[in-house]
């Protein structure tokens, strides 16, 4: 199947996309555009909580594939996002304790794709990503996931810390990958669990980390100080899988 990240260009096309309920990841608007159609687009974007970036005309010209952007370009997800409740329902249907991946600060599409692939293979019920400071479901993500995106639902939330709080009320608890955490082999990782992974550089944000019940570190013997985010996700996920199977 062909993966594409749709760029939707031109005022009418963008208004139409919003009204048809398409998931718009990002909206680029030319600086200083204030006319009627653009104000309509801004209103629609606000309703959907879409990330809006104001950029110079040169930037729009660069992104544009048609050369007829009229000052607006929307980037639509190549895949529809799931709701967090859909992910929990999928776990329930299988009669399994929920196992979720939550990703903070993952901005590299190759990493996101690889993590979704790992989530699928480890039997996780879904992946949750934040709206900001994160990559969405782009064409590169779809390709890197090697088809896993067709099977593993991804939900996008406005506030990861708040989502963790809500999921805790539903009986989940959360383990955060952190180099200063407890060695993962010493932790009890069974039951309904969310695995929280951050980027290599920034790690998991402070607010999100504070919401987690425990932090897990991966024992490392080498000479370099960190694992790539998707590899770390894989190592921790499979410790969770091992404990769930035992």
N, C-alpha and C positions, 0 to 999 in steps of 0.2 A: 504494500500500500504506500502511496506517496505521502510524505509528511511535508506540510508546509505551514509556515507561520504566515498568516494572511496580513498583508498591509492593505488597508482600505483607505483610498485617497479621494479627496474632494468632499465638499460640504454635504451634498445630498446623500452621497453614498455612506458617509459616516453617520448622519442622522438616522438613516434607514437601518444601519447595522445596530445602533443602540436600540431602536424601537422594535427590532425583530428579536431582541433578547440575546443577541450574540455576546459572548464574553469578551470584553475589550480589556486587554492587559495594560495598555499604555496609550495615552493620547498626546500627540505633539501638536501644539498650536503655535502659529507664528506670533512672536512678540507684538503687542499693540493691536492685534485684531479684536475689534469690539462690535462688529455689525450684528444684525439680527440673527442670521443663520449660526454664527459662531457662538452667540449667547445661548441659543437653543442647544447647541452641542455641549456647551459647558454645563447647562442645567441637567441634561441627560447623564453626563459624566458624573455629576455630583450624586444623582439618584443611585447610580450603580457603584459609587465609591471607587471610580477609576482613577488611577494615578495620572495626573496631567502635568506635562512638562512644557514650559514656554521657551521656545528656541528661535534663533535667528533664521531668516529665510534660507541662508546657505545650508544650514543643517537639514532643513526640510528637503531642499534640492538633492542633498546627498542620499537621504533615505528613500526618496521618491523613485518608484519604478516606472511611473507613467509620465512624469514630468508635468502632470496637471493636478497638483495637490490643493490648489486654492487656499493655502495657508493652514490646512489640517490633514493630519495623517493619523489613523488609528492602527494600532497593532493588535490583532485579535489572536486569541489562543488557538493553537492548532488542535487542541482538545478541549472538551468541556470539563469544567471542574465539578467535583462531587461535593456534597454537603457532608459535614462531619458525622451527622446522624446516619447518613447512608453507609458510612464506613462501619459504624457500630452495629448497624442492622445486618451487615454482611457477616460480621463475626458471630452474631447471634444465630443467624441462619445455619452457619456451619457448626453450631454448638461449641464454639471455642471461646476462650477468654480473649478479649480484644488485645491485639498487638499492633501498635501504631509507631510510625516514624514521625518525629517532628523536627523540622529543619530550620535553623536560625542562621541568618547571614550567608546562605549559600548563593553566591552570585555567579558561579561558573556553571554554564549549562551542561558541560561534560560531567561535572561532579553530580549535578542533580539527576541527570539521566542514569548514571551508574548507580546512584543510591536507589532510584526507583526500581532498577533491575534487581539489586540486592534485596530490596524489600519484598519483591515478588517471589524470589527464590527462597527467602527465609520464611515465607508464609505469613508475612505481615498483612493486615487487612486493609491498610491504606497509609497514605503519606499526607502530612499537613504542612503547608508552607505559608509564610506570612506574605501580605500584600507588598510591603515595602522592603527595601534593602535585600531583595531576593530576585532570582530569575524566575520567570513564569514558564509555562509549558510551550517552549518554542520548538521550532523544527529540529534544532540541534539536540535538544533534550529528548525529543521523540526518537531520533535516530540512535542516540547513545543508549537509550533504555532497551534497545533491541526488541521492541515489541511489547515490553512489560507494561507500557502505558495503556495498552488495550485491556489489560486485566487488573491492574492495580489502581484503584481510585486515588486521585489527588485532590485534596480540598485546600482552598486558599482562604485564610482568615485575616481579619484586620489586626487582631492583637493576640499574639501567641501566648503571652502570659495569662491573659484572661481566658483563653481557650483551655489552657492547662487547669486553671481553677475550676472551670465548668466540668471538665472531664473527671477531675478528682471527686466531684460530687456524685459521679456515676460509677465510682469504685475503681478508677484507674489510679495507678501511681507511676511516678516518673523518675527515670534515671538519666542523668546528664553525663555525656562524655566530657571528661576534664582531666588534663594531665596531672592535676594535683589531687585527684579523687582516690578512693579506695580501689585496690586492685580488683578487677572485675570478678576474679575467681572466688573472692571472699564474700561476694554479695549474693543475696537470695533474689533471683530475677524471675521468679515464677509468677503466675497469675496475670491479671489484666494490667498491661504495662505499656508505657510510652517511652520510646528511646529518643532522647533529644540530642541532636548532633549540630555542631556549629562549623564554621569554616576553619580552614587551617590557620589563617592569619588571626582572625578575630575571636574564634571560638564562639561559645554561646553567650549571648548578651546577659548582663548582670541581672536584669529584672526577671528574665526567663529562668536563669540558673537558680535564683532565690526561690522560685516556685517548685523546683524539683525536690523529690524526697531524698535522693542520694546522688552522689557523683561517682562515676566509675572510670578508672584509668586502665589503660592497656599496658601490661608489662613490656618494656622495651630494652633490648640488649645492645642495640647498635650504636653507631657513632653520630647519627643525626637525631634531631630532637623531636620530630613529629611525623605522623602518618598523614597522607592525603585523606581528606574528609570522607571520600567514598570507601576507602580501604578501612578506615577506623569504624565506619558504620557497619561494614561487613563483619569485622572481627567481633564487635560487640553484639551484633544481631545474632551471630552464630553461637555465642555463649548463651544468649537467651533461648535460642532454639534447643541447645543441648539440655538446658535445665528444664525446659517445657516437656522434652521427650522423656526425661528420666523419671 
